[in-house]
């Protein structure tokens, strides 16, 4: 986009947009992925990268192996 296009768009917005248009542009997404949620709600409830890795998977594996160990001990006794 050229600088004149941006200036033209800015002058169009200033002339034709009011507070409600700006609210709708800021709050509501243009796609159906949010299922009616606002952009802010989507950002708050998204999966974020965890630098420590797959903590949930590791914890679940350890929990399941502990349960399995207890079951085999009680079955063999």
C-alpha positions in Angstrom: 0.0 0.0 0.0 1.3 3.4 -1.0 1.5 6.3 1.4 -1.2 8.1 -0.5 -3.5 5.0 -0.1 -2.9 5.1 3.7 -3.6 8.8 3.9 -6.8 8.3 1.8 -7.9 5.4 4.1 -7.2 7.5 7.2 -9.2 10.5 5.8 -12.0 8.1 4.9 -12.1 6.7 8.4 -12.0 10.1 10.0 -14.9 11.2 7.8 -17.1 8.1 8.0 -16.3 6.1 11.2 -17.8 6.9 14.6 -17.1 5.3 18.0 -19.2 2.3 17.2 -17.3 1.3 14.1 -14.1 1.6 16.0 -15.5 -0.5 18.8 -16.6 -3.2 16.3 -13.3 -3.2 14.5 -11.4 -3.6 17.8 -13.7 -6.1 19.5 -15.1 -8.5 17.0 -13.0 -10.7 14.7 -13.5 -11.0 11.0 -13.5 -14.8 11.0 -15.7 -17.5 12.6 -13.0 -19.2 14.6 -14.0 -17.4 17.8 -17.6 -18.7 17.8 -19.0 -15.4 18.9 -16.2 -14.4 21.3 -14.5 -11.0 21.1 -10.9 -10.6 20.1 -10.0 -9.9 23.7 -11.7 -13.2 24.9 -9.9 -15.2 22.2 -6.5 -13.7 23.3 -7.1 -14.5 26.9 -8.2 -18.1 26.3 -5.7 -19.2 23.7 -3.0 -21.8 24.0 0.3 -20.2 24.8 3.8 -21.6 24.2 5.2 -23.2 27.4 9.0 -22.9 27.4 9.3 -25.9 29.8 7.8 -28.2 27.2 5.0 -30.7 27.5 4.5 -30.5 31.2 0.9 -31.7 31.1 1.8 -34.8 29.1 4.8 -35.7 31.3 2.7 -35.3 34.5 -0.1 -37.4 33.0 2.4 -40.2 32.1 3.9 -40.2 35.6 0.4 -40.3 37.1 -0.7 -43.2 34.9 2.5 -45.2 35.5 2.0 -44.7 39.3 -1.6 -46.0 39.0 -0.5 -48.9 36.9 2.2 -49.8 39.4 -0.3 -49.7 42.2 -2.7 -52.0 40.3 0.0 -54.6 39.5 1.1 -54.6 43.2 -2.4 -55.1 44.5 -3.1 -57.8 41.9 0.0 -59.8 42.7 -0.4 -59.6 46.5 
